[in-house]
Amino acid sequence: YSYYEFTTPLRFTPQKGLLQPYMKSVAIQDCPSAVSLPGSGTLSQSQLAYGLNTFYLFPRSTSTPFDYIPASLAAVTTPAETVFLADAAGFAGSAGNVTLARTPALERPSNGRRPTFHGRHSAMGSVLWLDGHVKAFKPLFRTVGFGYTTAADFQRLQVGDIARSQATLTDDFYFRLEK
């Protein structure tokens, strides 16, 4: 991601990230409303509270499963309807004790994983679209639990999906590059 210094081993160094030369502050790279969310994953000290649309930033090669071929902006047919990044949070804990943690990826609805779009701003989440505009969006909550996470957990913690409607939760419309 743009927040990492590209060294071996990979290090979280916001001052050397790809976005920093265009920003006046390192602190703006993380959502101030998410300061209470603990880190998660192997880079727990480096997780930010924004998730990236991996369809756009890291599409996979069809010939080699671990090769990533970045998409060009020209490959996106409707940038105003394609998510770039958004407020995100993942789930931590166990059955009956579900909490939130930071996550670097914004999961698309059809991928078979837990949702990650977080409505942390008065039950709304901020979405940055590929054309550069930002819009508040209400998460759509799944009605069925997933693993130790229940449908009630999704609503209680304000974590859902970015979708056009409850009926279209599996079409990935806002994540696809071509529409």
Sequence and secondary structure as in RCSB ss.txt:
>XXXX:A:sequence
YSYYEFTTPLRFTPQKGLLQPYMKSVAIQDCPSAVSLPGSGTLSQSQLAYGLNTFYLFPRSTSTPFDYIPASLAA
VTTPAETVFLADAAGFAGSAGNVTLARTPALERPSNGRRPTFHGRHSAMGSVLWLDGHVKAFKPLFRTVGFGYTT
AADFQRLQVGDIARSQATLTDDFYFRLEK
>XXXX:A:secstr
 TTEE  SS EE GGGSSSGGG S SGGGS GGGTT    STTTTT  SEEEEHHHHS B SSSTT B    GGG
 S GGGSEEEEEB EEEEETTEEEEE  SEE  GGGSS   EE TBTTBEEEEETTS EEEE  B  SS BTTB 
HHHHHHHTEEB  S GGGTTS TTT S  
